[in-house]
Amino acid sequence: MKKNIDLTTIKNFILTNALSENVMLMLHPSNFDKLVTAGKQKTKSICIAGINIIADDNNEINEGEIDVLEVKFN
């Protein structure tokens, strides 16, 4: 069974895991596409609660999963 990832799922994931702006979330491309289909323009990333969300272009994430990437600032 494939898990639907919507805006509420992302917000709850951010709150549950106490994530801050020093991470990025990566989703399976199909989950990312479904998340942004409400928008009219094609996009490569979106930002929710100060956290960027991108699609996995390397096929490392399974559908229905959310991966947390640490972002390092110089």
N, C-alpha and C positions, 0 to 999 in steps of 0.2 A: 504494500500500500504506500503510495507516494504522499508525502506530507506537503500540504500547501503552506507556503511561506508568504504571509501578507504583512502589511504594515504593523498590525497588532502583534504578530509573532516577533517581528524584529524589535519593536519597542519593549516587549516583555523580556526578550533575550538580553537586551542591553541592561535593563533594570535588574533582572535576576542575577546577572554576572557582574554587576557594578562596573560596567565598562566606561572608560573615559575617552577623551579625544586622542589618546596615544595608541589607539588600535584602529584597524580597518576590518570590516567583515567581508567575506568572500562567499558568494553563492554559486551553485550550479547555474550555468547559462539559462536553462529553462525556468528555474525559479526566479532568476533575476529578471528575465523577460516578462514573466507574469506580474512581477512586482511593479514594473514600470509601464505596463500596457495602458494604464489610465492616462499617461502623458501622451501627447501627440508627436513629440519629437523623439528621435532615437538618441539614447544617451549611453555613456560608458560608465557613469557612476551616479549615485544619488547620495544625499546626506540626510541622515535621520538622527536627531538629538546630538548633533555635532560629530557623528561618526560616519565616515564614508563607507559606502557599500558598493562593491564591484562584482562583476561576473568573473568566474574562473575560466580563463581562456586556455588552460593547460590540462583540462580534464582530470584534476586532482580531487575535486569535491563531488560526492555522490548527490544525486537529486534528493532534496529534503534535508540536507545538512547545512549548517552554518559554520564556517571556519573563521577563527579570530586570528588576524595578522597583527603583530606588533609593528608599530611605526616608530622608527628612530629618527630623531631630529639632531642635526649637527649644531 
